[in-house]
């Protein structure tokens, strides 16, 4: 059993996750994961699937380097770093991780979130959680690091970020952190043990907040691209019908939707 946030985690349920590191505080678990991957590359060693947990992350970052509020005892802040499987579609992995997180949170808390492209979780128009995925390749080896941040405790106003919400706000009662985290890790491990990458785009779209024909504006590399949502490509990229024709965006931030 692994002590965490006043509770315990049971790793005996996991088939894929092998290492768990619990920290009181780290600047950013994604940054720590990046440093660990570099160390293993330099030492020519293989890193098994590892979860890095932190009770707080004072320098946590989201997409585009934006700050993510991650105070102690209020949420789940972690990074899963693992070797990519042979044939794994790296562009689909981020949207899959968001869908896995969404489903696990719904099972654990009965709070139903929707997915905002590419990998944010919203309840209505309020952001509940975010996923940030990175990949690093050297030679024939690729590692995927998936950072997860979930607002769990307190009111929406207590997050201190406009347009944010928490599981407690949405459910109307607080949760213990350890059981929610257990459900998240159980769900991720179960998906990784029997991945169905060819179905992930379809499953993401079923849980999406976007519908074909919706107007949206995406900020990509300083340019705003407006159009109608057409769904996702098989690679998990965003398809937009614009005045200039269809555009397929591999990344960016949906600013208006």
C-alpha positions as CSV (number, residue, x, y, z in Angstrom):
1,X,0.0,0.0,0.0
2,X,1.2,3.5,-0.8
3,X,0.4,6.4,1.5
4,X,-1.0,9.4,-0.2
5,X,-2.9,12.5,1.0
6,X,-4.1,10.9,4.2
7,X,-5.2,7.8,2.5
8,X,-3.6,4.9,0.6
9,X,-3.2,3.6,-2.9
10,X,-3.4,-0.1,-3.7
11,X,-0.9,-0.9,-6.6
12,X,-1.9,-4.6,-6.6
13,X,-4.6,-3.8,-9.2
14,X,-2.2,-2.5,-11.8
15,X,-0.6,-4.5,-14.6
16,X,1.2,-1.7,-16.4
17,X,2.0,0.9,-13.8
18,X,5.2,-0.2,-12.0
19,X,6.7,2.7,-10.1
20,X,5.0,5.4,-8.1
21,X,6.8,8.4,-6.7
22,X,5.0,10.5,-4.1
23,X,6.3,14.0,-3.4
24,X,5.1,16.7,-1.1
25,X,6.0,19.3,-3.6
26,X,7.7,19.6,-7.0
27,X,7.8,22.6,-9.3
28,X,6.3,20.6,-12.1
29,X,5.8,16.8,-12.5
30,X,6.1,17.1,-16.3
31,X,9.4,18.9,-15.9
32,X,10.6,16.2,-13.5
33,X,9.5,13.5,-15.9
34,X,11.4,15.1,-18.7
35,X,14.6,15.2,-16.5
36,X,14.1,11.5,-15.6
37,X,13.7,10.5,-19.2
38,X,16.9,12.3,-20.1
39,X,18.7,10.6,-17.3
40,X,17.6,7.2,-18.5
41,X,18.5,8.0,-22.1
42,X,22.0,9.1,-21.0
43,X,22.4,6.0,-18.9
44,X,21.0,3.8,-21.7
45,X,18.5,2.3,-19.3
46,X,14.8,1.4,-19.8
47,X,12.3,3.3,-17.7
48,X,9.2,1.3,-16.8
49,X,5.8,3.0,-16.6
50,X,6.1,5.4,-13.7
51,X,3.6,7.8,-11.9
52,X,5.0,11.0,-10.3
53,X,2.6,12.4,-7.8
54,X,2.9,15.7,-5.9
55,X,0.6,17.2,-3.3
56,X,1.4,20.6,-4.8
57,X,3.1,22.0,-7.9
58,X,3.8,25.7,-7.5
59,X,5.2,26.0,-11.0
60,X,2.7,23.7,-12.8
61,X,2.1,24.6,-16.4
62,X,-0.6,23.8,-18.9
63,X,-0.8,24.2,-22.7
64,X,1.3,27.0,-24.1
65,X,3.1,27.5,-20.8
66,X,0.1,28.8,-19.0
67,X,0.2,28.5,-15.2
68,X,-2.0,25.8,-13.7
69,X,-3.1,26.5,-10.1
70,X,-2.0,23.4,-8.1
71,X,-2.2,24.1,-4.3
72,X,-1.6,21.5,-1.7
73,X,-4.5,19.3,-0.6
74,X,-6.9,20.6,-3.2
75,X,-6.5,18.5,-6.3
76,X,-4.7,15.7,-8.1
77,X,-1.4,16.6,-9.8
78,X,0.5,13.9,-11.5
79,X,2.5,12.8,-14.5
80,X,2.5,9.3,-16.0
81,X,5.7,8.7,-18.0
82,X,6.0,5.4,-19.9
83,X,7.6,3.8,-23.0
84,X,5.5,4.1,-26.1
85,X,4.2,0.8,-27.3
86,X,5.2,-0.5,-30.7
87,X,2.7,1.0,-33.3
88,X,1.2,3.4,-30.7
89,X,-0.2,6.5,-32.6
90,X,1.5,9.3,-30.6
91,X,-1.0,11.9,-31.9
92,X,-3.9,9.9,-30.5
93,X,-2.4,9.3,-27.1
94,X,-3.2,12.8,-25.7
95,X,-6.9,12.7,-26.6
96,X,-7.1,9.1,-25.3
97,X,-5.6,10.1,-22.0
98,X,-8.2,12.9,-21.6
99,X,-11.0,10.4,-22.4
100,X,-9.6,7.9,-19.9
101,X,-9.5,10.6,-17.2
102,X,-13.0,11.7,-17.9
103,X,-14.4,8.2,-17.7
104,X,-12.5,7.4,-14.5
105,X,-13.7,10.6,-12.8
106,X,-17.3,9.9,-13.7
107,X,-17.1,6.4,-12.2
108,X,-15.5,7.7,-9.0
109,X,-17.5,10.8,-8.4
110,X,-20.6,10.7,-10.7
111,X,-19.6,14.0,-12.1
112,X,-19.9,14.0,-15.9
113,X,-17.5,16.2,-17.8
114,X,-17.2,16.9,-21.5
115,X,-14.1,17.0,-23.6
116,X,-12.8,20.3,-25.1
117,X,-10.3,19.8,-27.9
118,X,-7.7,18.6,-27.6
119,X,-7.6,17.3,-24.0
120,X,-9.4,19.5,-21.4
121,X,-12.3,18.5,-19.3
122,X,-15.2,20.9,-18.8
123,X,-18.5,20.8,-17.0
124,X,-20.6,23.1,-19.0
125,X,-18.4,26.1,-19.6
126,X,-16.1,25.6,-16.6
127,X,-12.8,23.9,-16.7
128,X,-12.4,20.9,-14.3
129,X,-9.2,19.3,-15.4
130,X,-6.4,19.4,-18.0
131,X,-4.1,17.0,-19.7
132,X,-0.7,17.9,-21.1
133,X,1.1,15.3,-23.2
134,X,4.7,15.3,-24.4
135,X,6.8,12.7,-26.2
136,X,10.6,12.3,-26.4
137,X,12.4,10.1,-28.8
138,X,16.0,9.0,-28.9
139,X,17.1,6.3,-31.3
140,X,14.5,3.6,-31.3
141,X,13.1,4.5,-27.9
142,X,10.1,6.9,-27.3
143,X,8.7,7.9,-24.0
144,X,5.3,9.6,-23.5
145,X,4.7,11.8,-20.5
146,X,1.1,12.7,-19.7
147,X,0.5,15.4,-17.1
148,X,-2.8,15.5,-15.3
149,X,-4.3,18.2,-13.1
150,X,-7.8,17.9,-11.6
151,X,-9.5,20.5,-9.4
152,X,-11.1,18.3,-6.6
153,X,-11.8,20.3,-3.4
154,X,-13.2,23.7,-2.6
155,X,-15.7,25.9,-4.4
156,X,-15.3,27.1,-8.0
157,X,-14.5,30.6,-6.7
158,X,-11.7,29.2,-4.4
159,X,-9.7,28.1,-7.4
160,X,-9.0,31.7,-8.2
161,X,-9.2,31.2,-12.0
162,X,-12.0,32.6,-14.1
163,X,-14.0,29.8,-15.7
164,X,-12.8,27.0,-13.4
165,X,-14.7,24.5,-11.3
166,X,-14.1,21.6,-9.0
167,X,-15.4,18.1,-8.4
168,X,-16.8,19.3,-5.0
169,X,-18.6,22.3,-6.6
170,X,-20.2,20.1,-9.2
171,X,-21.1,17.2,-6.9
172,X,-22.2,19.4,-4.0
173,X,-19.9,17.6,-1.5
174,X,-16.2,17.0,-0.9
175,X,-14.2,13.9,-1.8
176,X,-11.1,12.2,-0.4
177,X,-8.2,12.6,-2.7
178,X,-6.8,9.0,-2.5
179,X,-9.9,7.1,-3.6
180,X,-10.4,9.5,-6.6
181,X,-6.7,9.1,-7.6
182,X,-7.0,5.3,-7.2
183,X,-9.9,5.3,-9.6
184,X,-8.0,7.4,-12.1
185,X,-4.9,5.2,-12.0
186,X,-7.0,2.0,-12.1
187,X,-8.7,3.3,-15.2
188,X,-5.5,4.4,-17.0
189,X,-3.8,1.1,-16.2
190,X,-6.8,-0.9,-17.5
191,X,-6.8,1.1,-20.8
192,X,-3.1,0.7,-21.3
193,X,-3.3,-3.0,-20.6
194,X,-5.6,-3.5,-23.6
195,X,-5.3,-0.4,-25.8
196,X,-7.8,0.1,-28.6
197,X,-6.1,3.0,-30.4
198,X,-8.2,2.6,-33.5
199,X,-11.4,3.4,-31.5
200,X,-10.1,6.3,-29.4
201,X,-11.1,9.1,-31.9
202,X,-14.7,7.8,-32.0
203,X,-14.8,7.5,-28.2
204,X,-13.4,11.0,-27.8
205,X,-16.0,12.4,-30.2
206,X,-18.8,10.8,-28.2
207,X,-17.7,12.6,-25.1
208,X,-16.9,15.9,-26.9
209,X,-18.4,19.2,-26.1
210,X,-18.1,20.1,-29.8
211,X,-20.7,19.1,-32.4
212,X,-20.4,19.2,-36.2
213,X,-21.4,22.6,-37.4
214,X,-20.4,24.4,-34.2
215,X,-18.5,27.7,-34.8
216,X,-15.1,27.9,-33.1
217,X,-11.9,29.9,-33.2
218,X,-8.5,28.3,-32.6
219,X,-5.3,30.1,-31.7
220,X,-2.4,28.4,-33.3
221,X,1.1,30.0,-33.4
222,X,-0.3,33.5,-32.9
223,X,-2.9,33.1,-35.6
224,X,-6.6,32.9,-35.0
225,X,-8.4,30.4,-37.3
226,X,-12.2,30.5,-37.3
227,X,-14.5,28.0,-38.8
228,X,-17.1,25.2,-38.3
229,X,-16.2,22.1,-36.4
230,X,-16.1,19.0,-38.7
231,X,-14.9,16.4,-36.1
232,X,-11.5,14.9,-35.7
233,X,-9.2,13.3,-38.3
234,X,-8.1,9.6,-37.7
235,X,-4.9,11.1,-36.2
236,X,-6.9,13.1,-33.6
237,X,-6.4,16.4,-35.3
238,X,-9.1,19.1,-35.5
239,X,-10.9,19.5,-38.7
240,X,-12.3,23.0,-39.4
241,X,-14.3,24.2,-42.4
242,X,-13.0,27.7,-43.0
243,X,-13.7,30.4,-45.6
244,X,-10.5,29.1,-47.4
245,X,-11.6,25.5,-47.2
246,X,-11.0,22.7,-44.8
247,X,-8.0,23.0,-42.4
248,X,-6.6,20.2,-40.3
249,X,-5.0,21.4,-37.1
250,X,-2.5,19.2,-35.2
251,X,-2.4,21.6,-32.2
252,X,-3.6,24.9,-30.9
253,X,-6.0,26.3,-28.3
254,X,-9.8,26.6,-28.8
255,X,-10.4,30.2,-27.7
256,X,-14.0,30.6,-28.7
257,X,-16.6,27.8,-29.1
